[in-house]
């Protein structure tokens, strides 16, 4: 390290011997000042990178990039939206709400603004405010299946099952392969007591997506009708192996499972044939149940 510094010093000294003795100001470089157009273009590029970081699960890094982009272009609503999304995924809910309100001040007619705001309000537990934001989103963009899905979830949290089912069906009218919305229709059917309808619907979901949630929900519903049902045991093992968190009621609640399905799940998990997979699930999850299953 010292030798490198010595040679560099000599090189600089050698060059300086051949330079004309001009006044010192001749050595001061001119400062490049980017145009406003350049700043805007640069900010958009940084914003796109931040959005990719969110997509790849690096929300905290995305926050820093979004803030940098906004320092160059604070009047761009999309940059505020990106920052808000990154803060939302980092669970910085208050900051996220402030950011989306800034975006709203710039462009209140953006459907994305109202969808993002509704998502934040849902996480904050302000369901009524979220519903109002979703309705504003739908008024601006009435063919987005995700909007109706979010509305359905909000209504489901309020236990307004008919309204919830209507919203989920609207989502699947727009996107027939929206398996999450079909799955949540089954959640509603089960809470309303339409168990056979729920079972049929969960079977439809599994044909679209081999996901642990509809598998375990179907297993629970089948077992409630017929204890020791072999298909139920098989599905439960598969589901808990895919995602052990579904054994825990706290996680089930977060996925908007109703009380009837959770209670029926307790009975399924008592089956000794599931003891091994449940022990593994308990060891591989950060969740816990209030009572031993």
C-alpha positions in Angstrom: 0.0 0.0 0.0 2.8 2.4 0.9 4.7 1.6 -2.3 1.7 2.3 -4.5 1.2 5.7 -2.8 4.9 6.5 -3.4 4.8 5.8 -7.1 1.6 7.7 -7.5 3.1 10.7 -5.7 6.2 10.6 -8.0 4.0 10.4 -11.1 2.0 13.4 -10.0 5.2 15.3 -9.2 6.8 14.4 -12.5 3.7 15.6 -14.4 3.6 18.9 -12.5 7.2 19.8 -13.6 6.1 20.0 -17.2 2.9 22.1 -16.6 3.0 25.8 -17.3 3.0 28.1 -14.3 -0.5 29.4 -14.7 -2.7 31.0 -12.1 -4.3 28.6 -9.7 -7.8 29.2 -11.0 -6.9 27.5 -14.3 -6.8 24.2 -12.4 -10.4 24.5 -11.0 -12.7 22.3 -13.2 -16.0 23.5 -14.4 -19.0 22.0 -12.5 -21.5 20.1 -14.7 -25.1 21.1 -13.8 -27.6 18.6 -15.2 -30.7 20.0 -16.8 -34.1 19.5 -15.2 -34.9 17.1 -18.0 -31.9 15.0 -17.1 -32.8 15.0 -13.4 -36.3 13.8 -14.2 -35.0 11.1 -16.4 -32.5 10.0 -13.8 -35.1 9.9 -11.1 -37.4 7.7 -13.2 -34.6 5.3 -13.8 -33.8 5.1 -10.0 -37.5 4.7 -9.3 -37.7 1.7 -11.7 -34.8 0.2 -9.9 -36.5 0.7 -6.5 -39.6 -1.0 -7.8 -37.6 -4.0 -8.9 -36.0 -4.2 -5.5 -39.5 -4.3 -3.9 -40.4 -7.1 -6.4 -37.3 -9.1 -5.3 -38.1 -8.6 -1.6 -35.5 -5.9 -0.8 -37.9 -3.3 0.5 -35.5 -1.5 2.8 -33.0 -0.9 -0.1 -35.9 0.2 -2.2 -36.8 2.9 0.4 -33.3 4.5 0.1 -33.5 4.4 -3.7 -37.0 5.9 -3.8 -35.9 8.7 -1.4 -33.0 9.4 -3.7 -35.3 9.6 -6.7 -37.6 11.9 -4.9 -34.8 14.2 -4.0 -34.3 14.7 -7.8 -38.0 14.8 -8.7 -40.3 15.4 -5.7 -43.3 16.2 -7.9 -43.6 12.7 -9.4 -46.6 10.9 -7.9 -45.3 7.4 -9.1 -42.1 7.9 -7.0 -44.2 8.6 -3.9 -46.2 5.5 -4.7 -43.0 3.4 -4.9 -41.7 4.8 -1.7 -45.1 4.1 0.0 -45.1 0.5 -1.2 -41.6 -0.1 0.0 -42.5 1.3 3.4 -45.6 -0.8 3.5 -43.6 -4.0 2.8 -41.2 -2.9 5.5 -44.2 -2.5 7.9 -43.5 1.2 8.3 -47.2 1.9 8.1 -47.4 5.5 9.3 -44.6 6.5 6.9 -46.3 4.6 4.1 -49.5 6.5 4.7 -47.7 9.8 4.7 -46.0 9.0 1.4 -49.2 7.8 -0.4 -51.0 11.0 0.8 -48.2 13.0 -0.9 -48.8 11.0 -4.1 -52.5 11.7 -3.7 -51.9 15.5 -3.5 -50.1 15.3 -6.8 -52.4 12.9 -8.6 -55.7 12.1 -6.9 -57.1 10.5 -10.0 -54.5 7.7 -10.0 -56.2 4.3 -9.3 -52.9 3.0 -7.9 -52.9 5.7 -5.3 -56.2 4.7 -3.9 -55.4 0.9 -4.1 -52.2 1.5 -2.2 -53.9 3.7 0.3 -56.5 1.0 0.9 -53.8 -1.6 1.4 -52.2 0.5 4.0 -55.4 1.2 5.8 -56.2 -2.5 5.9 -52.9 -3.2 7.6 -53.6 -0.4 10.1 -56.9 -2.0 10.9 -59.0 1.0 9.6 -61.3 -1.2 7.6 -64.0 1.5 6.9 -61.4 3.9 5.6 -59.9 1.1 3.5 -63.3 0.4 2.0 -63.8 4.0 1.0 -60.4 4.1 -0.6 -61.1 0.8 -2.5 -64.4 2.3 -3.8 -62.6 5.4 -5.1 -60.1 3.0 -6.8 -62.9 1.0 -8.4 -64.7 4.2 -9.6 -61.5 5.1 -11.5 -60.7 1.5 -12.6 -63.6 -0.9 -12.5 -62.0 -3.8 -14.3 -59.2 -4.6 -11.8 -59.8 -8.0 -10.2 -57.4 -7.1 -7.4 -59.5 -4.2 -6.3 -62.6 -6.4 -5.9 -60.5 -9.0 -4.1 -59.3 -6.4 -1.6 -62.9 -5.2 -1.1 -64.0 -8.8 -0.5 -61.3 -9.2 2.1 -62.3 -6.0 3.9 -66.0 -7.2 3.9 -64.9 -10.6 5.2 -63.0 -8.9 8.0 -66.3 -7.2 8.9 -68.1 -10.6 8.7 -70.3 -9.1 6.0 -70.4 -12.4 4.2 -72.9 -11.6 1.4 -71.0 -8.4 0.5 -67.7 -10.3 0.7 -68.9 -13.1 -1.6 -70.3 -10.6 -4.1 -66.9 -8.9 -4.3 -65.0 -12.1 -4.7 -67.3 -13.3 -7.4 -66.8 -10.0 -9.2 -63.0 -10.5 -9.0 -63.4 -14.0 -10.6 -65.7 -12.7 -13.3 -62.9 -10.4 -14.4 -60.2 -13.1 -13.9 -61.6 -16.6 -13.8 -58.2 -18.1 -12.8 -57.9 -15.8 -9.8 -57.5 -18.8 -7.4 -57.1 -16.7 -4.3 -60.5 -15.1 -4.9 -62.1 -18.5 -5.5 -60.4 -19.8 -2.3 -61.9 -17.0 -0.3 -65.3 -17.7 -1.7 -65.0 -21.1 -0.2 -64.0 -19.5 3.1 -67.3 -17.6 3.0 -69.4 -20.6 2.1 -67.9 -22.6 5.0 -68.8 -19.8 7.5 -72.3 -19.6 6.1 -72.7 -23.3 6.7 -72.6 -24.4 3.0 -70.0 -27.1 3.6 -70.5 -29.1 0.5 -70.4 -25.9 -1.6 -67.1 -25.0 0.1 -65.7 -28.4 -0.5 -66.6 -28.3 -4.2 -65.0 -24.8 -4.5 -61.8 -25.8 -2.8 -61.5 -28.7 -5.2 -61.7 -26.2 -8.0 -59.0 -24.1 -6.5 -56.6 -27.1 -6.1 -57.0 -27.8 -9.9 -55.8 -24.2 -10.5 -53.1 -24.1 -7.9 -51.5 -26.7 -5.7 -51.4 -24.4 -2.7 -51.3 -25.4 1.0 -54.2 -23.2 2.0 -57.0 -24.8 -0.1 -55.5 -28.2 0.6 -55.7 -27.8 4.3 -59.1 -26.1 4.3 -60.4 -29.0 2.1 -58.9 -31.5 4.5 -60.6 -29.8 7.5 -63.9 -29.7 5.7 -63.8 -33.3 4.7 -62.7 -34.5 8.1 -65.5 -32.6 9.8 -68.0 -34.6 7.7 -66.2 -37.9 8.0 -63.6 -38.4 10.8 -60.5 -40.4 9.8 -61.2 -39.6 6.1 -58.0 -40.8 4.4 -58.1 -38.1 1.8 -58.3 -35.5 4.5 -55.3 -36.9 6.3 -53.3 -37.0 3.1 -54.2 -33.4 2.1 -53.4 -32.2 5.6 -49.9 -33.8 5.6 -49.2 -32.3 2.2 -50.4 -28.8 3.2 -48.4 -28.7 6.5 -45.3 -30.0 4.7 -45.6 -27.2 2.2 -46.3 -24.5 4.8 -46.2 -25.4 8.5 -47.6 -22.0 9.5 -51.1 -23.1 8.7 -51.1 -25.3 11.8 -51.3 -22.2 13.9 -54.5 -20.3 14.5 -52.8 -16.9 14.6 -51.6 -17.5 11.0 -55.0 -18.8 10.0 -56.6 -15.6 11.3 -54.2 -13.6 9.3 -55.4 -15.5 6.2 -59.0 -14.5 7.1 -60.1 -18.0 8.1 -63.4 -17.9 10.0 -64.1 -19.3 13.4 -65.9 -22.4 12.1 -63.0 -23.5 10.0 -60.5 -22.8 12.7 -62.5 -24.8 15.2 -62.9 -27.7 12.8 -59.2 -27.6 12.2 -58.5 -28.2 15.9 -60.4 -31.5 15.7 -58.4 -32.6 12.6 -55.1 -31.8 14.3 -56.0 -34.2 17.2 -55.7 -37.1 14.8 -52.6 -39.2 15.8 -51.8 -39.8 12.2 -50.8 -36.1 11.9 -48.6 -36.1 15.0 -45.3 -36.3 13.2 -46.1 -33.6 10.6 -47.4 -31.4 13.4 -44.3 -31.8 15.4 -42.3 -30.8 12.4 -44.5 -27.8 11.7 -44.1 -26.6 15.3 -40.3 -26.9 15.0 -40.3 -25.0 11.7 -42.5 -22.0 12.5 -42.3 -18.9 14.5 -46.0 -19.0 15.3 -47.6 -20.7 18.3 -51.1 -21.7 19.4 -52.7 -20.5 22.6 -53.6 -24.0 23.5 -52.1 -27.4 22.8 -53.8 -28.9 19.8 
